[in-house]
Every structure is written in C-alpha cells, then in structure tokens.
Amino acid sequence: MDYTKLGNSDLQVSRICMGCMGFGDARNGQHTWTVDEAHSREIIQRGMELGVNFFDTAIAYQSGTSEQYLGRALRDFARREDVVVATKFLPRTQEEIATGITGQQHIQRMLDKSLANLGMDYVDLYIYHMWDYQTPLYDVMEGLNQAVKAGKARYIGISNCFAWQLAKANALAEREGFAKFVSVQGHYNLIFREEEREMAGLCLEDNIAMTPYSALAGGRLSRHSGETTKRLEEDSYARLKYDATAKQDEVILRRVAELAERHGVSMTEVALSWLLQKVTAPVAGVTKLSHIEGAAKAVDFSLTPEETAYLEEPYLPHALVGVMAQNTKAAAKEQHVWSTGNQTI
C-alpha cells in the first residue's frame, strides 16, 4: 500500500479509502445489499492487513449503523491514531428549519451523534454531504469551524458540489479565518468523468484532495458484460446513475476487460489504476473480502500512457445524475430567485 497527504492537511492516508456504505443493518436503510456486522468486521480487518488506514462512512448510511459497525471494529483492531476516519452529515431537515435550529446547531448535533455512533472523541475528516440551499453558507462554514476549534473534527471536506460552490466556500472561509475544505468527494470514475470539466482543475490549483465515490461505477467497471451480482441487481440508485448510458459506456468496459486480460489482472485493478492517476484516494465501496483485496492490488498496477489514452478515447459527455442532478435543479431554482430580484447575492 502507498500513502499520501490528504490535500492541505497533515493526514497521511492510504491510496485506497474503504467506503463503508455497504456496512450496516439493512432494516435501517434504503439498501438491501448491505452486510451485517460480522462480515463488516472481517472486511475492515482484512483492509487493515493490506495497509488501508482511511475509512469513509456517513450518519445517513443505514441510520448510523455503518458508523457503529466501523467504530466498534476500529476500536478492536487499531489504535485510534493509526487510522483516518471520515464521516458525513446531511443538510437541515424541514422540521429543524421550522423549529429554528440553525446551521451551526445542526452541525453540532449531527457531529455529536456521529461521534456517539463511532465511539470516538473526534473524526479526522468531517464532510458536508451535499449542498444545503436552505441554510446560509456562512452558518455552515462557521458551524464546521466551531467543530474544528472544539477538537471534534481535525479537518473538513465536502461532497456532491460544483467547483464554483467549493471555491465560494473556501473563499468565505479564508476571509473569515475559518477552516477550509481540504478534500472533495464527488462522482468520478472511468465511465463518468464530468469532474474533469471544472473540479479537477480547481483541486489541482488549490491542492484540494479528490476522494471520489462510485470508483467502480457500482461494480460495472469490475464485471464483464452480462455478468451480474446481487448489488448490480438490487442497487436501484446505481441503475439510476448508469443504465441510461449503458450502451455508450459498454465500449469503455470492453477496453477495460481487454487490458485486464492482456496483463492477467482484474478489471478492478485496471479501472482503479486509471483513477489513481487522477485523484488522491478513491473511495472503494466494499461488501466482500475480494473487493478490498482487488482494490489494494490496483495500487501496485500501472498503465502505460498509451493504455490510459486507449481507455479514455471513447468517452462521451454524460448528463449529471443522482445527487448532482438534484443539485443542478436546486442551483437553477436559486439562480431564478436571484434573477427576479427576490434575493441578493
């Protein structure tokens, strides 16, 4: 395993981040394909044996049971100072807004709940899960800064945002002396490369770490055409993100399979090797031992410049999907409000 610094922080992270969305009690979440605590612990322990020290979860994953499983496993298998733990919080609810809970109060409440779930005094990276159009940005940044000052979060990150939003947030933080975002977790992989339009350039310019999710496109980049798994069959959210472009993506998947066969490696290794050229640490979602083992192997496999170009050449633009499609609609609505003069910028 190789390690690198996470953006403008002093966190040394493994090049593979273990994504823990697949851990948790399926009765407490939207996903039926999650694995129970015993299997989660086995996967976490194996990841650590392979050198993984970077773990990503969220309070939204299976109603906090993902955080609970991860926290208990790390307490048993690692020293707290030897691992880097990231978790995420959601925007304020309509009920919180109606009762006057401020953005700062919301963040404090969410972080305290996550720390209780994890059984930890602090998280290394606290991530703003998605842009909150109903909460002033100042309140969000001040709330996150208070978390850092209180020692409950060492650094802050953001997920599911546009490059202009990240730039705006960090500019505000710099002006006010607040903690700035050191990382961004966006949707980025070999068959969905829209982050290259704006976000990748901003991150390179400002040394912001990219830690993308859906690194294997919900398993599509690790399977030959026609192969299926329980997750591929049951993950409706991944189907929403990828089914509409399956025909154009198939060209790239065939090239991944071709290079994997040529080198005698897995498709996972080829797809993640490509992504590792572009980002700090992809978040590799895992529900089996083989998933983390394949991801770890990718760190030691390299593509030639010609092979990289071969994989990239067939790509066609994709429409934004999932959370970012919702973000697009919300941004457009906000711009409409501004343009009609009902709100000042």
LUMDREN-665557 format. One record per atom (N, C-alpha, C, CB): x, y, z; residue in one letter. Coordinates in steps of 0.1 Angstrom, whole numbers, plus 5000, padded with zeros to 4 digits. Glycine has a CB too. Layout:
% LUMDREN-665557
XYZA/...
***
This chain:
% LUMDREN-665557
500849885000M/500050005000M/500950125000M/499050005012M/500550224992D/501250354992D/500350455000D/501450404978D/501050565005Y/500350665013Y/500650805007Y/500750655028Y/499750895010T/499951035005T/499351125015T/499451044991T/499651255014K/499051355022K/497651395016K/499951485024K/496751415025L/495351455021L/495351605019L/494351405031L/495551655007G/495451795004G/496251885013G/494051835005G/495651995018N/496352085026N/496152045041N/495852225024N/496451925044S/496251875058S/497551805061S/495051785060S/497651755074D/498851675077D/498451525079D/499451725090D/497251485073L/496751355074L/497451265063L/495251345072L/498151165067Q/498751065058Q/497750955056Q/500051015063Q/497250945043V/496150845040V/496650745030V/494950915035V/496050625031S/496350515021S/495750565008S/495750385026S/496350514997R/495850554984R/494450494981R/496850504973R/494050394988I/492750344988I/491950375001I/492750184985I/490850434999C/489950465010C/488850365010C/489350615010C/488650295022M/487550195023M/486250265024M/487850095034M/485350255015G/483950305016G/483050215023G/483450335002G/482450265033C/481650185043C/480150195041C/482050225057C/479650245029M/478250255027M/477650115027M/477950325014M/478350015024G/477849875023G/477749805036G/478649795014G/478249875047F/478149815061F/476849875068F/479449855069F/476249795075G/475149845083G/473849755083G/474749975079G/472949775092D/471749695093D/470849735081D/471049725107D/470549645072A/469749675061A/468349715065A/469649555051A/467849675077R/466549715081R/466449865084R/466149635094R/467649935086N/467650075089N/468150165078N/468650085101N/468050115066G/468450195055G/467750165042G/469950175053G/468150235031Q/467550215018Q/468050095010Q/467750345010Q/469150045014H/469849935006H/469649805012H/471349975005H/469349705004T/469149565008T/470349485007T/468049505000T/471449545001W/472649464998W/473749485008W/473149494984W/473449555019T/474449585029T/474749455037T/474049695039T/475949455043V/476449335050V/476349355065V/477849295046V/476249255072D/476049255087D/477349295094D/475449125092D/477249305107E/478449345115E/479649245114E/478049375129E/479349125115A/480349015115A/481149025102A/479748885117A/480449035091H/481149045078H/481849175076H/480249025066H/481249285081S/481949415080S/483249415088S/480949525086S/483249355100R/484449355108R/485549275100R/484149285121R/485149165094E/486149085086E/486749165075E/485448955081E/485949235068I/486449315057I/487349435062I/485249375049I/486949495073I/487749605078I/489049555083I/486949675090I/489049445090Q/490349385094Q/491249345083Q/490049265103Q/490649295072R/491449255060R/492049375054R/490649175050R/491249485053G/491749605047G/492949665055G/490649715047G/492849655068M/493949705076M/495249615074M/493649705091M/495049485072E/496149395069E/496849435056E/495749255069E/496049485047L/496549525034L/497149675034L/495449515023L/497049735045G/497649875046G/496649985045G/498649885036G/495349955044V/494350065044V/494250125057V/492950005039V/494350255058N/494150335071N/493150435070N/495450395075N/492450455058F/491550565055F/490150495053F/491950645042F/489150545061F/487850485061F/486750595060F/487550405074F/485850575051D/484750675049D/483350615052D/484850725034D/482650685060T/481250645063T/480350775064T/481250565077T/479150765069A/478250875070A/477150845079A/477650915056A/476650945086I/475550925095I/474250875087I/475151055103I/474150905074A/473050865066A/473050715062A/472950945054A/474250655064Y/474350515059Y/473650425069Y/475750475057Y/472550365065Q/471750275074Q/471550325088Q/472550135075Q/471050455088S/470650515100S/471750515111S/469450455106S/472950535107G/474050545116G/474750405120G/473650605128G/474150295115T/474750165119T/476050135112T/473750055116T/476250205100S/477550195094S/478650255103S/477550265080S/478350375108E/479250435117E/479550345129E/478750575122E/478450285134Q/478650195146Q/479450075144Q/477250155151Q/479250015132Y/480049895129Y/481549935127Y/479549825116Y/481750045120L/483150085118L/483850125131L/483150205108L/483150195139G/483750235152G/484150125161G/482850325159G/483250025162R/483549915170R/484649825165R/482249825172R/484749815152A/485849735146A/487149805148A/485549715131A/487149935145L/488450005147L/488950005161L/488350155142L/488050015171R/488450005185R/489049875188R/487250035194R/488649765182D/489149635184D/490449605176D/488149535181D/490649665164F/491649625156F/492749725154F/491149595142F/492649855159A/493549955156A/493750055167A/493250035143A/494850125168R/494950235176R/494350355169R/496550265180R/493650445177R/492950555171R/493850635162R/492250635182R/495050665167E/495950755160E/496550695147E/497150795169E/496250565145D/496850495133D/495850495121D/497250355136D/494650545123V/493550545113V/493050685110V/492450445116V/492550705098V/491950825094V/490450795091V/492650885081V/489650855099V/488150835098V/487450955093V/487650795112V/486650935083A/485851045077A/484451005078A/486251075062A/483551095082T/482151075082T/481451205076T/481551035095T/480151195073K/479451305066K/478151335073K/479251265052K/477751465071F/476451505077F/475551555065F/476651605088F/474251545067L/473251585058L/472751725061L/472051495057L/472151795051P/471551925054P/470451925065P/470951985041P/470152045069R/469052055079R/467751995073R/468852205083R/466951935082T/465651885078T/464652005078T/465151775087T/463551985071Q/462452085071Q/461952105086Q/461252045062Q/461952005094E/461452015108E/462452105115E/461351875114E/463752085113E/464752165120E/464652315116E/466152115117E/464352335103I/464252475098I/463052535105I/464152475083I/461952465105A/460652515111A/460752545125A/459552415108A/461552475133T/461752495147T/462852585151T/461952365154T/463552645140G/464552745143G/465952695146G/464152825153G/466252565143I/467552505145I/468452575135I/467552355144I/469552635139T/470452705130T/471352605123T/471252815137T/472052655113G/473052565107G/474152525116G/473652635095G/474552615125Q/475652585134Q/475152475144Q/476052715142Q/473952495149Q/473352395159Q/473252255152Q/472052445164Q/472752265140H/472552135132H/473852055131H/471952165118H/474952125127I/476252065126I/476752005139I/477252155120I/476552085150Q/476952035163Q/476251905167Q/476752135173Q/474951905164R/474051795168R/474451665159R/472651825166R/474651695146M/475051575137M/476351525141M/475051625123M/477351605144L/478651555147L/478651485160L/479651675148L/477951535170D/477951465183D/477251335182D/477151555193D/476251315173K/475651185171K/476551095164K/474351205163K/477251145154S/478251055147S/479351015156S/478851135135S/479851105165L/480951065174L/480350955184L/481451185182L/479150965188A/478550865197A/478450735189A/477150915202A/478050735177N/477950615169N/479250545167N/477350645155N/480350635164L/481650585162L/482350545175L/482450685155L/481850595186G/482550575199G/483950645199G/482750425202G/484050765193M/485250835192M/485050985198M/485750845178M/486251045201D/486251175206D/486351275194D/487351205216D/486851235183Y/486951325171Y/486951245159Y/488251405173Y/486651305148V/486851245134V/488051325128V/485551245126V/488751255119D/489851325112D/489351415101D/490751215106D/488151375095L/487651455083L/486151455085L/488151395070L/485551575086Y/484151585087Y/483651645074Y/483651675099Y/482751575067I/482351605053I/480951655052I/482551485044I/480851775045Y/479551835042Y/478951755030Y/479651985038Y/477951665033H/477551555024H/476951615011H/476551475031H/476151715012M/475651785000M/475251925003M/474351704994M/475252004993W/475052154994W/473652175000W/475252224981W/473552265010D/472252295016D/471852435012D/472452295032D/470852435002Y/470352564997Y/469452635006Y/469652534984Y/469052575017Q/468252645027Q/468952695039Q/467052555031Q/470252685039T/471052725051T/472152825046T/471652615059T/472252945051P/473353035047P/474652965047P/473353165055P/475452985037L/476852935036L/477652975048L/477552975024L/477453095053Y/478253145064Y/477953055076Y/477853295068Y/476653015079D/476352935090D/476952795089D/474852925091D/477052745077V/477652615075V/479152625078V/477452565061V/479852715073M/481252735074M/481652765089M/481852835065M/480852845095E/481052875109E/480852755118E/480152995114E/479752685115G/479552555123G/480652455121G/478252495118G/481152445109L/482352355107L/483552405114L/482552335092L/483752535114N/484952595120N/484852575135N/485052745117N/483652585141Q/483452555155Q/483852415159Q/482052585160Q/483452315150A/483752175152A/485252155152A/483152095141A/486052225144V/487452215143V/488052275156V/488052275131V/487652395159K/488152465171K/487852385184K/487552605172K/486752305184A/486452225196A/487252095197A/484952195196A/487952065186G/488751945186G/487951825182G/489351925199G/486751845177K/485851725174K/486051685159K/484451765176K/486651765151A/487051735137A/488351795135A/485951785127A/489251715129R/490651775126R/490551855114R/491651665125R/489851815103Y/489751885091Y/488351865085Y/490851835080Y/488051945075I/486751935069I/486851915054I/485952065072I/485851845049G/485751815035G/484351845030G/486151675031G/484151835017I/482851855011I/482551745000I/482751995004I/481251724998S/480951614988S/479751674979S/480551484995S/479651624967N/478451654959N/478251804957N/477251584964N/479251864952C/479152014949C/479752044936C/479852094961C/479452164931F/480052224919F/481452294923F/479152324912F/482252304913A/483552374916A/483352514921A/484452374903A/482352584915W/482152724920W/481652724934W/481152794911W/480952624939Q/480552624953Q/481752594962Q/479452514955Q/482552504958L/483752484967L/484652604967L/484552364961L/484852674956A/485652794955A/485052904964A/485852844941A/483752914963K/483053024971K/483152994986K/481553024967K/483052864990A/483052835004A/484452855009A/482652685006A/485452815002N/486852835007N/487252985007N/487852754999N/486753054998A/487053204998A/486353265010A/486453264985A/485153225013L/484553285025L/485353245038L/483053225026L/485753115038A/486553065050A/487853145051A/486852915048A/488453165040E/489753245041E/489553385046E/490453245027E/488453445041R/488153585045R/487853595060R/486953635037R/487153495065E/486653495079E/487653425089E/485353425080E/488653365084G/489653295092G/489053155097G/489953375104G/488153105089F/487552975092F/488452855086F/486152965087F/488152735091A/488752615085A/488352605071A/488452485093A/489252565061K/488852555047K/488752405044K/489952615038K/487952375033F/487852235029F/489152185023F/486652225018F/489552075028V/490852015023V/490651905013V/491651965034V/489351865011S/489051755002S/487651764996S/489251615009S/487451694985V/486151694979V/485851554974V/486051794967V/484651504977Q/484251364974Q/483151384963Q/483751284986Q/483451364951G/482551374940G/482351244933G/482951484931G/481451244923H/481151124914H/482151124903H/479751134909H/483051034903Y/484151034893Y/484650894891Y/485351134897Y/484650844878N/485250714875N/485550714860N/484350594880N/485950604855L/486350594841L/485150614831L/487050464838L/483950584836I/482850594827I/481950724831I/481950474827I/482450794841F/481750924844F/482851024848F/480750904856F/483251104839R/484451194840R/484051344840R/485451164829R/482851374844E/482451514843E/483151604853E/480951524846E/483751544864E/484551624873E/485751684867E/484951534885E/486151634855E/487351684848E/487151824842E/487851594838E/485851864841R/485551994834R/485952114842R/484052004831R/485652114855E/485952224864E/486652184877E/484652304867E/486152074883M/486552044897M/488052004897M/485751934902M/488451924888A/489851874888A/490851984887A/490051774877A/490552084879G/491452194877G/491552284890G/491052284866G/490352304896L/490352374909L/491152304920L/488952404914L/490952174921C/491652094931C/493152094928C/491151954931C/493552084916L/495052094913L/495652224917L/495252064898L/494852334913E/495352474916E/495452494931E/494452574910E/494552454939D/494452484953D/494852364962D/493052524957D/495452264956N/495852144964N/494752084973N/497052184973N/493552074967I/492452014974I/492451864970I/491152084971I/492351774979A/492351634976A/491051584970A/492651544989A/491151504959M/489951444954M/489851304959M/489951454938M/488751264965T/488551134970T/487151084965T/488551134986T/487051054952P/485751024946P/485150904950P/485951024931P/483750904950Y/482950784953Y/482550724940Y/481750824961Y/481950604940S/481550534929S/482750504920S/480450604921S/483850474926A/485050454919A/485050344908A/486250424928A/484150244910L/483950134901L/482550134895L/484249994908L/481950244895A/480550264889A/479650154894A/480750254874A/479550144907G/478650044913G/478949904909G/477250084909G/480149874906G/480549734902G/480649714887G/479649644908G/480149814879R/480149794865R/481549784859R/479449904858R/482549854865L/483949854859L/484749734864L/484649984864L/484049644872S/484749524876S/484149404871S/484749524892S/483149414862R/482449294856R/482449304841R/481049284862R/482549184835H/482449174821H/480949194817H/482949034816H/480749224805S/479349254800S/478449124802S/479349294785S/477349144808G/476449034811G/476548974825G/476648924801G/477748994831E/477948944845E/477049024854E/479448944849E/476548964865T/475749034874T/476048984888T/474249014871T/475649074898T/475749044912T/474549084919T/477049114918T/474449054932K/473249094940K/473149244940K/473349044954K/474349314942R/474349454942R/473949514929R/475649514946R/474449464918L/474049514905L/472549504902L/474849444894L/471949394907E/470549374905E/469749454914E/470249224907E/470149484927E/469349544937E/469649694939E/469449474950E/470749744934D/471149874937D/470449974927D/472649894936D/469250014931S/468450094922S/469050234920S/467050114928S/469850284930Y/470450414928Y/471550414918Y/470950464942Y/472350304918A/473350284908A/472750264894A/474250164911A/471650194893R/471050184880R/470550324875R/469850084881R/470050404884L/469650534880L/470750614874L/469050614892L/471950594880K/473150674876K/473750614862K/474250664886K/473550484860Y/474350434848Y/473550364837Y/475350334854Y/472350324840D/471550244830D/471350324817D/470250204835D/471050454818A/470750534806A/471950544797A/470350674811A/473150534802T/474350544793T/475050414791T/475250654799T/474350304794A/475050174794A/475650144780A/474050064798A/474950184769K/475450144756K/476750214753K/474350184745K/476750344755Q/478050424753Q/479150384762Q/477750574753Q/478850344775D/479850304784D/480350164781D/479250304798D/479650084774E/480049944771E/481349944763E/478949874763E/481550044755V/482850054747V/484050054756V/482850174737V/483950144767I/485050154776I/485150034785I/484750274785I/484049974789L/484149854797L/484849734789L/482649804801L/484549734776R/485249624768R/486749654768R/484649624754R/487149774768R/488549804767R/489249774781R/488849954764R/488549804792V/489049764805V/489249614806V/488049814816V/488249534801A/488349394801A/489549344792A/487049324796A/489749414781E/490849374772E/492149394778E/490749454759E/492349514785L/493649534791L/493849444803L/493749684796L/492749414811A/492849324822A/493349184817A/491549314829A/492749134806E/493149004801E/494649014796E/492248964790E/495049114790R/496349124784R/497449124796R/496549254777R/497149184807H/498049194818H/497849084828H/497949324825H/496849004827G/496548904837G/496148954850G/497748814838G/495349064850V/494949124863V/493349144862V/495549264865V/492749184872S/491349204873S/490949334866S/490849204887S/489649344862M/489149474857M/489249584868M/487749454852M/489049544880T/489149634891T/490449704891T/488849564905T/491549624890E/492849684890E/493049774879E/493949564889E/492549754867V/492749844856V/491949974858V/492249774843V/490749954862A/489850074864A/490350164875A/488450034867A/490850104886L/491350184897L/492650244895L/491350104910L/493550164887S/494850214883S/494650344875S/495650114876S/493750344866W/493450474859W/493050584868W/492350444848W/492150554877L/491650664886L/492750714896L/490450614895L/493650624900L/494750654909L/495750754903L/495450534914L/495750764889Q/496550864883Q/495951004884Q/496650834868Q/494651014887K/493951134887K/493651194901K/492651114880K/493551114911V/493051154924V/493951114935V/491651104926V/493651164947T/494451134959T/494150994964T/494151234970T/492850964966A/492450834971A/491050804968A/492650824987A/490750714958P/489350684955P/488750604967P/489350594943P/487450634969V/486650564979V/486150434972V/485450654985V/486650324976A/486250194971A/485250124980A/487550104969A/484050124975G/482950064983G/483149914984G/481550094978G/483049854995V/483249704997V/482149635004V/484649685004V/481849515000T/480949425007T/481449285008T/479549435001T/482649265002K/483249135002K/484749145004K/483049054989K/485449045009L/486949045011L/487549074997L/487448915017L/487049014987S/487649024973S/487649164968S/486948934963S/486649244973H/486549384968H/487749464974H/485249444973H/488049454986I/489149534992I/490549474987I/489149535007I/490549344985E/491849284980E/492149334966E/491749134981E/491149334958G/491249384944G/491649534943G/490049364936G/491049614952A/491349754952A/492749774957A/490349824962A/493249704967A/494549724972A/495649684961A/494849634984A/495349584953K/496249544942K/496449644932K/495749414936K/495349734930A/495449834920A/496549934922A/494149904919A/496949954935V/497950044938V/499250004932V/498050064954V/499449874930D/500749824925D/500749804910D/501149704932D/499649834904F/499549814889F/499549944882F/498249724886F/500249954871S/500450084864S/500050064849S/501850134865S/499350164844L/499050164830L/500050254823L/497650224828L/500350224810T/501250304802T/500450424797T/501850224790T/501150534793P/500450644788P/499550604776P/501350754783P/499950514768E/499250464756E/497950394761E/500050374747E/498050314771E/496950244776E/495950334783E/497350134786E/496450434790T/495550534796T/494750604785T/496350634804T/495450644774A/494750714763A/493750624756A/495750764753A/494050494755Y/493150394749Y/491850384757Y/493850264748Y/491950384770L/490750384779L/489950514778L/491250354793L/490650624777E/489950754777E/489250794764E/490850854781E/489850744753E/489450784740E/487950774737E/490150714729E/487250674741P/485850654737P/484850744745P/485350514737P/485250804755Y/484350874764Y/483550984758Y/485150934776Y/482250984761L/481351084756L/480751164768L/480251024747L/480351284767P/479851364778P/478551294784P/479451504773P/478451304797H/477351244804H/476551354811H/477851144814H/475251344812A/474451434820A/474751404835A/472951414816A/474651504843L/474751484857L/473551404862L/474851624865L/473851314871V/472851224877V/472951214892V/473051074871V/471951154898G/471951134912G/471851264920G/473151054916G/472651274930V/472651394939V/472951514931V/473651374950V/473951504922M/474351624914M/473251674905M/475651594907M/472451584900A/471251624892A/470351704900A/470551504885A/470051664913Q/469251744922Q/469951874925Q/469051664935Q/471251874926N/471951994929N/471852094918N/473451964932N/471852044905T/471652124894T/470352194894T/471852044881T/469252124897K/467952184898K/467852284909K/466852074900K/468452254920A/468352354931A/469152474928A/468952284944A/470252464921A/471052574918A/470352664908A/472452534912A/469652604898A/468852674888A/467752754895A/468352584877A/467152684905K/466052754912K/466552874919K/465352654921K/467752864925E/468352974933E/468653084923E/469552924941E/469253054912Q/469653154902Q/468353224897Q/470353094890Q/467253154896H/465953224892H/465553324902H/464953114889H/465653284915V/465253374926V/466153504925V/465453304939V/467453484923W/468353594922W/467953684910W/469853554920W/467653624898S/467453704886S/466153774887S/467453604874S/465153734895T/463953804896T/463953914907T/462853704899T/465153924914G/465354034923G/464754004937G/464754144918G/464453874940N/463853844953N/464953814963N/462953734952N/466153804959Q/467253774968Q/468553834963Q/467453614970Q/469353884973T/470553944969T/471653844969T/470854064977T/472653864961I/473753764961I/474853814971I/474453764947I/
***
